[in-house]
Amino acid sequence: MADLVQYINEAALLRYLDREVPGLGTVRGIERITSGSSNEIFELSTDAGPVILRRPPRQRLSASAHDVAREYRVLSALQGTPVPHPQAFHLCADESVIGTPFLLMSKVDGFHLKAPYPEHALRPGAMRAMMFDFIEVIAHLSLVDWEASGLTGFGRPAGYLDRQVDRWLGQLAHYQTRELPKLADVADWLRAQQPESGPPGIIHGDYQFLNVLFADDLPPRVAGVLDWEQSTIGDPLVDLGWVLGLWTQAGEESPLNAFYGNASQQPGAPTRAELAERYAAVSGRPVADRLYYEVLALFKLGCIAEGSYYRHIKGISDTALHADFEWIVPKLIATAYSITEGERD
């Protein structure tokens, strides 16, 4: 096995798995496949097939940001729903095993919607169909009966929007090292334009192409939604805003391609308005205030991503994307401000 000493105690992990998860059989290999922007991800080759291990990063920005126990709980609650997701089958809360808690889940086969695209994704109508399915997934998620699914107490839905601006500004204050132009203006606009929330539902919290795998075969569809560590109960339109805030249409500059690449500008790709209409049709939720949710998404993402940039400049993170946050974060805030000024529909 590759030298993983800086990430996990390999020997301790193998002893633990042999004792607590004997159904895996022999673990023949452990590969660190990505650190993402937050939780570390490893693939275990076992007698039972490939297994994914997720654990928090070595340096955590907050106790809640990388909580694999919450991820385990929401994935378990999604069993039997129309929302495609990996099966989480074991949670280890004992930090003495590898230095952090971790969870084990099934591996989802599929591809991220970033160029180069597989051949079947380039067939006429395929890209458009995948993107509509992409938006329908969070529409279905908003309809899941979260209380019946065992998620009572998983979040604080009452006053969810009331807390957002101060929460993310408060988190940003822990690691901000530079000025972010227009951030205060965007925060003021969000406070002034806050709408009334509809019925609460499950929020994924980071719904973007990097966290979604599309099927390797036809018909075009989402194979699985990953990275549920930021999920909670609140206003589900936050997920819609997350998608639309980052969505650039044909002819628009795409400074945020670290998240979507140019997929949203491919021939046949839906517009923001079309995606919002499809979400409304499937979820039954009104989307008249969607611009508020787009601004909130860009504001929140800017605050969070600045933390990853901080980890980069301090030498804590070795993820290439975190270095790019030097310019991406100001672009996020600038885009949010442009929406408040009526410069983007």
Secondary structure, DSSP 8 states (H G I E B T S, - for coil): ----TTT--HHHHHHHHHHH-GGG--EEEEEEEE-TTSSEEEEEEETTEEEEEEE--SS-S-TTTT-HHHHHHHHHHTTTSSS----EEEEE--TTTTSS-EEEEE----B-S-SS--GGGGSTTHHHHHHHHHHHHHHHHHHS-TTTTT-TTSS--TTHHHHHHHHHHHHHHTT--S--TTHHHHHHHHHHH-----S-EEE-S--SGGGEEE-SSSS--EEEE---TT-EEE-THHHHHHHHHH---TTS--TTHHHHTTGGGSTT---HHHHHHHHHHHH----TTHHHHHHHHHHHHHHHHHHHHHHHHTT----HHHHHHHHHHHHHHHHHHHHHTTS--
